[in-house]
Amino acid sequence: MQTREQLPSLIVELQKLVDPFSIWNEIQKPILYRNEVSGLSMYENDDQIILEAAVPGVKADQIDINLEKGVLWIQAEVINEQPKDVKVHYKMDRKYCYRVHLPVKIDEHHPPEAECRDGIVKVVISKNRLSKPFKINVKG
């Protein structure tokens, strides 16, 4: 019979059976406290969808943005090179990955525009004319 105190160690043992490296990866990670706020904002007006994603410390040429089948991907990665003659305990690398389903169809005749300024990448996408509400006159 297992006691309540032994339950956490049993969970760890089960996790090792499923993925033997998972517990080692968790032990090696520094404890990070993060805010539970998303780094992505999306809003729209009558003509455009605007997305802003936080990518602090990333240069424009390190950002990869793809749009396929109504899904926008924003990915960025910064890998800091470390001197070879030192022992590295923790290495500061930053990876960002945002994925969002666009709420409307886009205008394929106007390519999306993107810019990165002050750690924020801003993507502006034109809406398809048929996605915008418009009045249909009825003939009688």
Backbone torsions as a table, in degrees:
resi	resn	phi	psi	omega
1	MET	NA	128.5	179.7
2	GLN	-88.1	144.1	177.3
3	THR	-95.6	166.6	179.9
4	ARG	-59.4	-35.2	-179.2
5	GLU	-66.7	-26.0	-178.1
6	GLN	-86.4	-10.7	-176.4
7	LEU	-59.8	-46.4	178.4
8	PRO	-58.9	-38.9	179.6
9	SER	-69.2	-32.2	176.1
10	LEU	-66.3	-39.1	177.5
11	ILE	-63.3	-42.9	177.8
12	VAL	-61.1	-43.1	179.5
13	GLU	-63.6	-41.5	176.9
14	LEU	-63.7	-39.8	178.5
15	GLN	-64.1	-37.5	177.3
16	LYS	-63.2	-37.0	178.5
17	LEU	-66.1	-39.4	-179.2
18	VAL	-72.7	-47.9	179.9
19	ASP	-141.1	99.2	-174.1
20	PRO	-62.3	-19.9	-178.5
21	PHE	-96.4	-9.6	-175.1
22	SER	-63.5	-43.0	-178.2
23	ILE	-68.6	-35.8	177.4
24	TRP	-64.8	-41.6	178.3
25	ASN	-62.3	-39.0	179.9
26	GLU	-68.1	-37.6	179.9
27	ILE	-66.1	-37.4	-176.0
28	GLN	-76.0	-18.5	-177.3
29	LYS	-75.9	137.4	172.0
30	PRO	-71.1	155.7	178.7
31	ILE	-79.6	120.5	-179.7
32	LEU	-118.3	136.2	174.8
33	TYR	-105.1	128.8	-178.3
34	ARG	-130.6	156.2	177.7
35	ASN	-77.1	145.9	-179.1
36	GLU	-89.0	31.9	179.8
37	VAL	-104.2	135.0	179.5
38	SER	-69.8	149.9	177.4
39	GLY	-92.2	13.8	-176.1
40	LEU	-124.7	133.5	173.4
41	SER	-123.3	141.4	175.9
42	MET	-137.6	129.3	176.5
43	TYR	-144.6	168.5	-177.6
44	GLU	-145.1	156.2	170.8
45	ASN	-121.1	-163.7	-176.7
46	ASP	-65.8	-27.7	-172.6
47	ASP	-112.8	-20.4	-170.3
48	GLN	-139.4	158.5	167.2
49	ILE	-110.3	131.9	-179.1
50	ILE	-120.2	128.7	176.9
51	LEU	-121.0	139.8	175.2
52	GLU	-129.6	128.9	-178.6
53	ALA	-127.1	135.7	178.5
54	ALA	-77.9	123.4	176.8
55	VAL	-139.1	61.4	-175.9
56	PRO	-60.4	137.6	177.8
57	GLY	80.8	6.9	-176.9
58	VAL	-106.8	136.9	176.1
59	LYS	-89.8	158.9	-176.4
60	ALA	-56.5	-37.1	-178.1
61	ASP	-76.0	-4.5	177.5
62	GLN	-100.2	6.0	-177.4
63	ILE	-106.0	134.7	178.7
64	ASP	-119.1	119.9	-179.3
65	ILE	-121.2	127.7	179.3
66	ASN	-130.8	145.6	176.6
67	LEU	-130.5	119.0	-178.6
68	GLU	-147.0	127.4	176.7
69	LYS	53.2	42.5	176.4
70	GLY	78.5	8.4	178.8
71	VAL	-116.6	126.0	178.6
72	LEU	-101.4	129.0	176.7
73	TRP	-113.2	130.7	172.2
74	ILE	-121.9	118.3	-179.3
75	GLN	-130.5	141.7	178.3
76	ALA	-149.6	148.8	179.7
77	GLU	-148.0	134.1	175.2
78	VAL	-120.8	120.5	177.7
79	ILE	-114.1	117.4	179.9
80	ASN	-87.1	128.5	177.5
81	GLU	-77.2	136.6	178.5
82	GLN	-110.4	147.0	175.6
83	PRO	-59.4	145.3	-176.1
84	LYS	-76.4	-18.0	-175.3
85	ASP	-96.1	21.5	178.4
86	VAL	-124.9	156.4	174.8
87	LYS	-91.9	120.8	-177.0
88	VAL	-93.5	122.8	176.1
89	HIS	-92.9	-45.1	175.3
90	TYR	-137.9	139.7	-178.8
91	LYS	-118.4	128.7	-176.8
92	MET	-84.1	97.8	172.2
93	ASP	-115.6	147.0	179.3
94	ARG	-125.1	132.5	176.9
95	LYS	-130.7	136.0	177.7
96	TYR	-129.4	137.8	178.3
97	CYS	-147.0	117.9	178.1
98	TYR	-122.2	138.7	176.5
99	ARG	-134.9	131.2	-179.3
100	VAL	-144.1	137.7	173.9
101	HIS	-84.7	127.1	-179.5
102	LEU	-75.0	138.5	-173.8
103	PRO	-76.0	-15.0	-178.9
104	VAL	-139.5	168.0	175.6
105	LYS	-74.5	147.8	-177.4
106	ILE	-100.7	160.1	177.3
107	ASP	-83.8	109.9	-176.7
108	GLU	-73.9	-12.5	179.1
109	HIS	-83.3	-14.3	177.2
110	HIS	-119.7	104.2	-178.2
111	PRO	-64.3	145.8	177.3
112	PRO	-60.9	152.1	177.6
113	GLU	-116.5	145.5	179.1
114	ALA	-139.9	144.5	174.4
115	GLU	-145.9	152.2	178.8
116	CYS	-121.6	123.4	-179.7
117	ARG	-145.7	130.3	176.8
118	ASP	55.6	38.7	176.3
119	GLY	79.3	10.3	178.4
120	ILE	-123.3	124.8	173.8
121	VAL	-96.5	129.4	-177.9
122	LYS	-115.4	127.0	180.0
123	VAL	-117.9	127.5	179.2
124	VAL	-116.5	122.8	-176.1
125	ILE	-122.4	129.0	178.2
126	SER	-78.1	138.4	178.5
127	LYS	-79.3	152.0	172.9
128	ASN	-69.6	140.4	-178.8
129	ARG	-56.3	-38.0	-178.8
130	LEU	-71.5	-16.2	177.9
131	SER	-80.0	-18.1	-178.8
132	LYS	-84.8	141.7	177.2
133	PRO	-68.2	138.2	175.2
134	PHE	-150.2	156.9	-176.3
135	LYS	-87.5	137.2	176.7
136	ILE	-109.5	120.9	179.1
137	ASN	-78.7	138.7	179.4
138	VAL	-103.2	126.2	178.7
139	LYS	-87.3	146.5	-178.1
140	GLY	-135.3	NA	NA
